[in-house]
Amino acid sequence: MRCLLTIAVKKRSRKLGELNGYAEEMLSGGRTIAVYHREEEIGNRFDKRNKEAMDAYEAFYTEYCEFLIEYSENPADFTLLA
């Protein structure tokens, strides 16, 4: 279970990093985007990346909640930490 949580945390962090990098890049290039009238396209790309980041966060949250439920039912089960 711990391994699944680690994978979920890494994926969530990676997706949030990608989203943050994309947003920073688009904000720094705002004038260029406006000159070429690409605001809608950039907004759609941001929405897609934001959804991916939120999906990764929801997957992490689900895994974490399942872990907490299993742990609360049997806190002496050390296999949950493997």
URVEN-V416445 format. One record per pair of residues at least 12 apart in sequence whose ideal C-beta (glycine too) atoms are under 10 Angstrom apart, sorted by the first residue. I is the first residue (numbers start at 0). J is the second residue. Records with the same first field share a line. If there is no record, write none. Layout:
I = J / J
This chain:
0 = 62 / 63 / 65 / 66 / 69 / 70 / 76 / 78 / 79 / 80 / 81
1 = 66 / 78 / 79 / 80 / 81
2 = 81
3 = 58 / 59 / 62 / 63 / 65 / 66
4 = 59 / 62 / 63 / 65 / 66 / 79
5 = 62
6 = 58 / 59 / 62
7 = 55 / 56 / 57 / 58 / 59 / 60 / 61 / 62 / 63 / 66
8 = 55 / 59 / 62 / 63
9 = 55 / 59
10 = 51 / 52 / 54 / 55 / 56 / 58 / 59
11 = 52 / 53 / 54 / 55 / 56 / 57 / 58 / 59 / 60 / 62
12 = 52 / 55 / 56 / 59
13 = 51 / 52 / 55
14 = 48 / 49 / 50 / 51 / 52 / 53 / 54 / 55 / 56 / 58 / 59
15 = 48 / 49 / 51 / 52 / 53 / 55 / 56
16 = 52
17 = 48 / 51 / 52 / 55
18 = 45 / 47 / 48 / 49 / 50 / 51 / 52 / 53 / 55
19 = 48 / 52
20 = 48
21 = 41 / 44 / 45 / 47 / 48 / 49 / 52
22 = 45 / 48 / 49
24 = 41
25 = 37 / 38 / 41 / 42 / 44 / 45
28 = 41
29 = 41
66 = 79 / 80
67 = 79
